Amino acid sequence: DTGVSQDPRHKITKRGQNVTFRCDPISEHNRLYWYRQTLGQGPEFLTYFQNEAQLEKSRLLSDRFSAERPKGSFSTLEIQRTEQGDSAMYLCASSSQGLAGGGPKNIQYFGAGTRLSVL
Amino acid sequence: GQNIDQPTEMTATEGAIVQINCTYQTSGFNGLFWYQQHAGEAPTFLSYNVLDGLEEKGRFSSFLSRSKGYSYLLLKELQMKDSASYLCAVTNTNAGKSTFGDGTTLTVKP
């Protein structure tokens, strides 16, 4: 078990550019979550997938944000036309639904995050 | 909606015991989590309560009262490495969305 991995770890971009982040969850986990965290605050929920289905999406998420998990394994988060307010740490987490071989139910394990800076 | 409240900062002495409180108001509940987060790092799982009562795990214990919308994390025999932010999070009914508090920054002094 290699844990949740995220790529890249850091991304610096200019305002108006598009960026894409990748998350590889723990292999036995069927649930995958994206969060955003700014300094001094807790992680803010963005969206979550169960297998390949996107089951919930925050109302705070603008149309510039889109996430996919096409084969129920890795996921990508894309931000179009980035704004300075998008600067944050983007965290991915995965969890098991409690099915056989998936490990303890509902505990979310986080990746190291992708730190985005929009200039 | 969901609202999670926890103190912003706490200070304690090495070797002592500290209790970090968390109160929540949620539209659904399927469990309460505590995470530890060191500066610049990802949150790491500490404990999970879904039923009322105390869960003990080594130096860390967590308590839940669903009727009061209240939890606490108890850290015993504090060590310097326990200096970190402690996040309280509540998961909604279908165990999907989790709402996090803004964290309690604990400073352990010699």
Boltz contact constraints between the chains, C-beta under 6 A:
constraints:
  - contact:
      token1: [A, 41]
      token2: [B, 102]
      max_distance: 6.0
  - contact:
      token1: [A, 42]
      token2: [B, 87]
      max_distance: 6.0
  - contact:
      token1: [A, 42]
      token2: [B, 100]
      max_distance: 6.0
  - contact:
      token1: [A, 42]
      token2: [B, 101]
      max_distance: 6.0
  - contact:
      token1: [A, 42]
      token2: [B, 102]
      max_distance: 6.0
  - contact:
      token1: [A, 42]
      token2: [B, 103]
      max_distance: 6.0
  - contact:
      token1: [A, 43]
      token2: [B, 100]
      max_distance: 6.0
  - contact:
      token1: [A, 45]
      token2: [B, 97]
      max_distance: 6.0
  - contact:
      token1: [A, 48]
      token2: [B, 96]
      max_distance: 6.0
  - contact:
      token1: [A, 55]
      token2: [B, 96]
      max_distance: 6.0
  - contact:
      token1: [A, 56]
      token2: [B, 96]
      max_distance: 6.0
  - contact:
      token1: [A, 56]
      token2: [B, 97]
      max_distance: 6.0
  - contact:
      token1: [A, 106]
      token2: [B, 31]
      max_distance: 6.0
  - contact:
      token1: [A, 106]
      token2: [B, 95]
      max_distance: 6.0
  - contact:
      token1: [A, 107]
      token2: [B, 45]
      max_distance: 6.0
  - contact:
      token1: [A, 107]
      token2: [B, 48]
      max_distance: 6.0
  - contact:
      token1: [A, 110]
      token2: [B, 42]
      max_distance: 6.0
  - contact:
      token1: [A, 110]
      token2: [B, 43]
      max_distance: 6.0
  - contact:
      token1: [A, 112]
      token2: [B, 42]
      max_distance: 6.0
  - contact:
      token1: [A, 113]
      token2: [B, 42]
      max_distance: 6.0
